[in-house]
Amino acid sequence: FTGIRRCPVEGGFRGHAGFRVEREGGAVRVLGVEPRGGSKAPLEDTLWVLPEEAHPTVLRVRDVVAGGEWAEAVHGFAVRLEHGTLRAHVSVSAPRETAVPLDPPCRALVEGAPGVLGAAAASQGVEAGESWLANRLGGKTVLAHHRAFFQSNLRLVPEMVEEIHRPLDRPARVVDLYCGAGLHSVLAAGPGTRVAGADNNRWAVESARRNAELHHLADAEYACEPAERFAEERAFDGAPDVVFVNPSRFGCGPGVPEGGPRWRPAGVCLVSCSIDSHLRDTLAFRRAGYRPVSLRCFDMFPFSDFLESVTHFAPG
């Protein structure tokens, strides 16, 4: 165990925040969530979780979303920031049954809010500007669709990425279970690396495929299927150098801790945000013949019960 990396919160630390638009007596209020307790609070009182450089962008987004003729239809919006640039993507939410077109506010955001790279309203299939955030991490650009999960702690993700890839030295074959946008495998791979990954989120898999193309990974395959089925059914003609396993807070699904070791990889890297499921999965990998050799934790979610943990395993 090499310790817990605490998250500095002064000056902002998150790259994602959601806001609620409410109406009372004809007045419009925009509320955020105060992480120290989870209560609703005025947007201005919750901006501190975001980097200060992004505050003017968010305030401009609020003015556009809550100030136009479409304000009565909008229930809220979410802002996602790119790692490295802090450019923002905005997702506008409204009931599917609303008759108010949401294309105008999305276009107004792209054209009139500095720092906004794209805006979308999923309930009406509206996409304006760019749909992909270009995150700079580990010396590479990692694309992520705005509807795909991507780590949001701007302060600790670079350090976590460094810890994940610390023991790796130009792996020839990489397997990436619960691959998301392909963050771990794309950063580990070179042009000649053979990569195979799986995730059941189509936006994440499309992101991973675009990243493989961007970085000229000619022998990369990302399947849109459950990681559990992939681990159970897939066979390789050689042992992977590393298997990345990055499940949700609920941990690995049935068969993953047994299926990954079946390929006899030189190493396994388990990354998850729940210490309880991480412990359960660690014990399962031990039973499958892989011993933990290092554990480091990252306080990616300050003021919550969740702790991102990275464990490297070796055979034995």
Disulfide bonds with the S-S distance in Angstrom:
none
